[in-house]
Amino acid sequence: MRLSIVKCHGSGNDFPLIDARGLSLSDGEWAGVARALADRAGPVGGDGLLLLLDGNATHPIGFRMFNVDGSEAETCLNGLRCVARAGFDALAVEQAGVRLVNSLATVARDADIAAGVYTVRETAGPASLDVTRWPMHVGASRIVDAAVAPLGERLFTAVAIPNPHLVSFVEAIEKPELVRIGEQCEAAPDWLPNRGNVSFVVVGADSLFVRTYERGVGLTNSCGSAMAASTYAACLTGRWRFGEPVTVLNRGGLVRAVADEDAMVTLSGNATFEWAGEVTVDIAAGVASDLVVTARYPAEVEAWAAVAAQATAFR
């Protein structure tokens, strides 16, 4: 199958994006496409697959995201910005509602966070603290700065937005421990059958730094819903203030974030297009081949590289 794609990223979270309006593939087939295109050993690579779909009268942009392993995420806020940009171009608009798998979001073109960086503002939520809906079977329906028995004594705050996240505030990121706990959750134990994302967060004077082990992906440089969940958790636990913007840093760059007391979270960040092209996908084999790049966006790549370098220096 020959497919047109755009390689894009939000805060360093990179994806192949397909305008899937009019394409009729089953969920299993899209999972195969995701495995083929997101494979880092293949010609494209990425943290998953983004799909722009038809929406409806009130939410004209449709969105789906498949992880590297072919599983589907409830949302991906870094990817959502990229799909929003593609939807803006396709529909000739600068703001819209978005229909996700089981939730809704709003997106709008925002003031650029830096010169030449295409920026989208997205609002998602409300964040939920009810872990029984994940489900997570640990004898409590709400976890705020509390231990999760199977994971030891470390304190977590559990937030779904709507992806499920376990957020732990730390003095420094200890990568081996993050990976160890992430792998425990990724294994889908009886107490967490649908798995979950795990983030360690360092609180600065006017920033948050987030590192995430992402469900279906592994240790990642950036996860948009983790940044949103971490911002809300920081406000909920008194480490930051509701209604006040904060810079959220990660290894891929940064976003501006605001969490409100109604549990809605707004992120403003980049939606950078790197190149466009065509590629052949053998869905049954889960293999991509014969990539042809038809356009490149060097000015956008350069503009974001400057932002990422500043973010690295800042943290």
Salt bridges, closest charged atoms under 4 A:
ASP14 OD2 - LYS7 NZ 3.16
ASP14 OD1 - ARG40 NH2 2.73
ASP19 OD2 - ARG21 NH2 2.71
ASP27 OD1 - ARG64 NH2 2.98
ASP47 OD1 - ARG40 NH2 3.01
ASP69 OD2 - ARG195 NH1 3.29
GLU72 OE2 - ARG64 NE 2.74
GLU74 OE1 - ARG215 NH2 2.45
ASP110 OD1 - ARG121 NH1 3.28
ASP110 OD2 - ARG256 NH2 3.33
ASP112 OD1 - ARG109 NH1 2.90
GLU122 OE2 - ARG81 NH1 2.91
ASP145 OD2 - ARG239 NH1 3.09
GLU177 OE1 - ARG154 NH2 2.88
GLU177 OE2 - ARG180 NH2 3.80
GLU186 OE2 - ARG195 NH1 2.80
GLU244 OE1 - ARG241 NE 2.74
GLU278 OE1 - ARG2 NE 3.85
GLU300 OE2 - ARG85 NH2 2.72
